[in-house]
Amino acid sequence: MPVPVPRQRETTAEASGQAVLHTAGTTTTATATATATATAPPHTSPLTLLVIEDDPAGGLTVPEILDSDGHRIRLRTARNLVEAERLLTPDVHCILLDLSLPETSPRATATATATATATAVDQLAILRQVLRLAPRHAVLVLTSEADAERAAEAVRVGAQDFLFRDELDGRLLSRAIRYAVERKRADIAQYKLAESKLRAQENARLERGLLPTPLLEGSDLRFAARYRPGRSRALLGGDFYDAVRTPDGTVHAMIGDVCGHGPDEAALGVELRIAWRALTLAGLCGDDLLATLQEVLEVERPCEEIFATLCTVDISPDGRHAGLCLAGHPAPLVSRPGRPARLLPYENSGPALGLLPRARWPRRQVELGGTWSLMLYTDGLIEGRIGEGKERLGQDGMVEMINRHLDRGLSGEGLLEASVTEARRLNGGELTDDVAVVLLSRAEA
């Protein structure tokens, strides 16, 4: 039988756009901000409230609760957390939790003595369980007027608001539910925004390490590069590159790709790039350099499944010859005046770094000539799809694409930008993998 409920005193602060509820001398703000309330989207379907209390027959007895559009708010009732978890379907918008509910999770039932001791220490243990069970749902707590301090603590723990059992009526509960739902939505949106900003800052920091300033002072080679993260995951991948000129006039360039996507892989890529630069400036080259980089990778990688592909070239001081080493990486592409671009030989390439202990990486000598362009790239450029089918661009498709752009007279930055843009267009949107492309060019006087 319904228990008579005293009429709730309420005041609307129209000037600030906030509705303030006065319950037993305690004032609580019913909205997080006036803006959030004013811009809240209208509900397209009735709200659903899940009530968790141990005595449904003698507890909440409001006969009808209406939302802002006059629709009746649907009620579900659970006597414990086991039932609540079963009833917590996606269409539930808000939870009303009776703080007097005993802790009745399966684990708590199996260890009743330990639970009783824990509850004595933490009177909000049941609320913490509900928040873990429903992290994306608005939660209101119901308690007695004598427990005002615990009710306020419940809000600090994570509840959207509290209500006093003896001062509850349908109108107050209806409004509290609406505001709790909108506050929770605003909190989630704010959390996602903060998370997005932190991810952007982390990505920017990692990109600064992945995309270095080449050390080519004194060289007659022209350098261009493009890097495009795989934005479909909004995470940075492990693509990296670098180029330096050693005191003997040799220009060394490399490009690499750590398998996987995310900050850990990107950080490992930064470490490998820095190690490559330091070892190159110290005089290492070819097989000795790659063997040392494999040792670095084996020490720094988070698990043994992580590996990295790498392509290194060392161009002689006269610019007419180059040494090429491939560690499981796609072969570079070379173009010369009056000839179509083609891939450099890759038959004797070695395995990716981190796959085989004591592996070897043969160094192949390549004739470049007087005027040429050498393009190094990661597999993100060639693994994009063509149209709606499963066919991928591949190395042959990339060579054809580059030749079309060369026929148009493109070179340098323009050639790289046009190539990455076309690969994205052929894929029908952003490429799923990160793309790094480096172009070294020489024009004989």
N, C-alpha and C positions, 0 to 999 in steps of 0.2 A: 504493500500500500504506500502511495506517495507520502513523503514526509513534508509538511508545510515548510515553505522556504521564505525567510524574511525578504522583503523587497530590497533589491540591490540599489545602493546610492551610486550614481555615476555622473561624471562631469565631462563635457567635451571641450577640449582646448582648441577652439576653432582657429584662433590666431596662428597657432603653430602647426595645425593640421594633425595633431596627435590626440588620440582618445585616451584618457587617464581613468583607471579604475581605482576606486577607493574601497578597500575591503578591510574592515575592522581597524581603521586608523592607519593602515599601511597603503601607500600609494605606489602603483607599478605602472610603468609606461606600456601601453598596449601596442604601440608600433615602434619599430626601430628608428625610423625617420619619416618625416612627412612626405618626402619625395618618394620613398619606397611605396607608401600607401597610395599616393596619387597616381603613380605610374604602374601599379600592379595590374597585370592583365586580367580580364574577366574570366571567370571559370566557365568552361564550355560543358562541364558535366558536374553533377552534384558531388559535394565533398563526402568522403567516407571517414568516419571516426572509429578507431579501435580503442575500446575501453578495457583496461587491464585492472581488475579488482577481484578480490577473493570472495566477495559476497554479492553477486549481481542482484539477487532478490531484494536486498536491503540497502543497496548502495545508491548508485546514480539512478534517479527515477524521474528525470525530466521527460515529459511525454512527447515533446516535439521540439526539434532544433532546426532552425532555418538558416540558410546561407544568405549572402548579400542579394542574390537574385530571387529570393523567396522560395528556393527549392529546399526540400527537406533533406537534412544531412543524414546520411545513412549510418547506422550504428552497428558495430560488431562488438561482442563482449567475450573476453577471455578471462578465465579464472587464475591462470598462471602463465609463466613464460613459455611453457611447452605449447599450450594452446595458442598463445600470441604469435609464436613463430609460424604456426600452421596457418593462421588467419592473416598474416602480414603479406598480403598480395600487393602487386604494383598499384592497384587502384586505391589503396589506403593513403590518405593525405596527412592524417594527424593521429597521434596516440595520446590518450588521457590515462595517466598512470596514477593509481592510488598508492601513495608512499607507505601506507600501512600494510601493503601486500608482503607476505613472507617470501623469502628468497626460495624459489621452488624450481630452479633449473635441475636437469637430471643429475648434474654433478653435485649440486647442493643437496639433493635428496639422498644421494649415496653417502654423503658425508655431513650428516645433520649436525653433529656436534661441532665440527670445525666451522660450519656455516654460521651457527649461532654465535660463536666467538667472534668471527669476522664481522657479522652484522652489528654486534655491540660496539665494535671499533669504528666501523664505517656504516652509518645509518642510511647512506645513500647507495649502498651496494646494489640494490635492485634497480635503481635508476641507471647506474653505470652499465649494468647488464643490458638494459633496454637500449641505451645509446650505442652499445657495441652491436646489438642485434639489428638496429634500424638507424644507421648513421645518416641517412638521407631523408629521414622523416622528422616532421615537427613533433615535439614532445611537450605536453602540458602535464604538470604534476598536481595532484589533488591531495590536500592534507587538511588538518584541523587548524583552527585559529591559534591554538596554543603552540603550534609548531611553526610559527612565522619565521624563526631564525633558520630552521632547517629548510623551509620553502625557499628562502632567499639563497641559501647555499646551493639548492638544486639548480637554480638559474645560473649560478657561477660554474657549476659542473657541466652544464650543457643544455638544460631544458630551456624552452623558449619563454615560458611564463609559469606562474603558479596560481592556483585557485583554492579558496577555502571552502571546504565541504559544506559548512553551515550557512554560507552566504552565496550559494550557487543557484542560479535560475537559468532558464532556457535562453533568454536574450543575452545574458552575460557570457554563457558558454559558447553560443553561436559566434559572437564577436571575437572572443578569445581564440577560437579555432581559426577563424579567418586570418586574424593578425599573426598567429603563430605560424601558419602555413606560409604567409608572405614573408615573414622574417626569416624563416628557414631558407626560402628560395633566395632571398637577398644574401644570406650568409654563404650559401653554396656558390652563388655568382661571384661574391667577393673573394672567396677562397680560390676559385678557378682563375680569377684575374691575377691574384697574387702569385699563384703557381705558374701562370703563363709568363709573368714578368721575371720570376726567378729563373725559369727555363731559358727565357730569351737572354738574360744576363749571363747564364752559364754557357749557352751556345756562343755568345759573342766572345766570351773569354777563351773558349776552346778554339774558335775560328781564328783568333789572333795567333794562337800557337800553331794551328794547322796551315795557315796561309802566311808564310814568312816573307820578308823582304830579301830578294835574291842578292847575293854578293858577287856582282859581275863587273865591278869597276875595272876599266882598262881593256875590256873585251869588246870586239866589234860585233858580237852576236846580239841580236834583238830578242827580248824575252816578253812573252805574253802568257797570261793564265786566266782561267775561269774556274770558279768553284760554286756548285749549287747543291745545298743539302737536300736530301729527300724529304720534302715538307709533308708528305702524306702521314709521316709518323711524328712530325714536329720534333724530331730528335736528330742530333748530329751523328754522323757516321764516322768511320775511321779512315777516310781518304786523306792523304797528305802528300806534299811535294816540296821540293827545294832545289836550288841551283847556286853553286859557288864557283869562284875562280881561284885556283891555287897559285902560289908564287911563280911556278914554272910556266904559267900561261894556259894551262889546261882548264877547260870548263867542264865541271861535273854537274849533272842534273839527275834527278830521280823523281819517281812518283810511286806511291804505294797505297795499299788498301788493307786495313785490318778487318777481318770478317766480323760481322755483327753491326749493330747500330745502337748508339747511346753514348752517354758521357764516359763510361769506362773504356769503350773501344776508341773513342776520340782521344782520350787522355793517353792511351797506349800509342796511338798514332803520333801524338806530339812527342812522346819520349823517343820513338824510333827516328823521327825526323831530326831531333836535336842530336841524338847519338850519331846518325849518319853524317851530319855536318861536322861534328867534332872529329870523327874518325877520318873523314875525307881531308880535312885541313891538316890532320896529323900525318897524312901520306898514304893511308890505306886505300886500296882500290880492288875492284873485281871480287874474286872468290874470298880473299882474306877479309874484305870489308863485310860481305854478306854473312860469312861464318860468325863474325863478331856480333853483327846485328841479331843473328839468331840466338846467340847467348843472351843478349839483352832482352829479347822477347820472352825467352823461356823463364827468365827471372821475374820479369815485370807482369806477365799476363796473369789474369785472375784465375784461369783454369787451363788445363792442358788441351782443351778442344780449340782454343783460340790460335789462329794462325794469321799470317800476313803475306800478301803478294807484293812483289817489288820489281821495278824496272829501273836500272841505272845505266847511264851513258857517260862516257868521258870523252870529250872532244879535244883533239890535239890542238896545240897552240896555233898551227897554221889554218885550222878550221876545216881541213879537207878529209880528215879521218876521224873515226870514233870507235870506241870499244863498247860493246853491248853485253849486259848481263840481265837475264830474266829469271826471276824466282816465282814461277807459277803465274806470271803476269802477262797480259796481252802485249804483243809485239808493237813497237812504235810504228808510225806511218811517216814515210819520207816523200817529199815532192820536190821536183827539179823543173826548171823552165823547159817547156816544150815536151814534157813527159807527164803521163798521168801519175797520180800519187799511188804508192804501193806500200805494202807492209814489209818491214825488214825481216830477214830470216829468223825463225824461231825454233828450228828443229832440235837444237841441243840445249834447250832451256832447262834449268834446274827446278826442283820442287819449291813450293811456297815455304817461307820461313816458319819453323815450328812444327813441321810435319815429320821430318825424318832426321834423326840424330846423325851427326858427322856427314851431312849431305855436301855435295860439291856443286858449284855454279860456274860452268864454263864461260869464258869471256870471248866473244866473237868480234873480229875486226871487220869494220864496215867502211867502204869507200863512199864519201859524201859528195866530193867534187867541190867546185868553186861557189856556186849559188844553190842554196837548198833551204828547205824548211823541214823540221823534225817535230812531229807531234806525239807527245806522250799522253796517255789517258787512262782512266779507270774503267772497270767494266760497267759502271752505271750508264755510260754513254751508249753501249752496244746492247744492253739487256732490255732496253725499252721495247714495248710491243709496237707492231705496225697495224694500225686500225683496231678492229674489234676482235680479231682472231688471236690465236696463241703464237703466231709467228713473231719473232723478234728481229730487231734491226741487224744485229750481228756485225762481225768485222767486214764482211763483204758489202753489206748495206752501208756501213759507215764510210768505206772507201769510195763508193759511188756518190754518197752525199758530199764528201769533201771535194771530190773532183768537180761536181756541179758548182760548188761555191768558188772553187779556183777558176773555173771557166768564166765566172761572173767578175773576176778580178779582185775577189776578196783576199785579204791577208791579215796577219797579226790579230789584234783584238777583234776586228770585224769578222774574221773567219771563225774564231772560236765562238763568238756570240751567236752567229748565224747557225752554227752547227748544233749547239746546245738547244737553241730555240726550236730548230726543226725536229730534233730528237724528241723534244717535249710535245710538239704538235703531232708527230706521228704516233706517239703514245696515247694521244687523246687526253692529255692533262699532265700534271706534275709527275715526273719520274719517281718511281718508288725507291730507287737507290740513289745514293749521293753520286755526284759527277764532279770529277776534277780533270782538267785538261791543261796541258802545258805546251807551248809552242816556242821552239828555238829556231831562229832564222839567220841566214848569212847571205849577204850579197857581195860577190867578189867585185873589187874595184875594176 
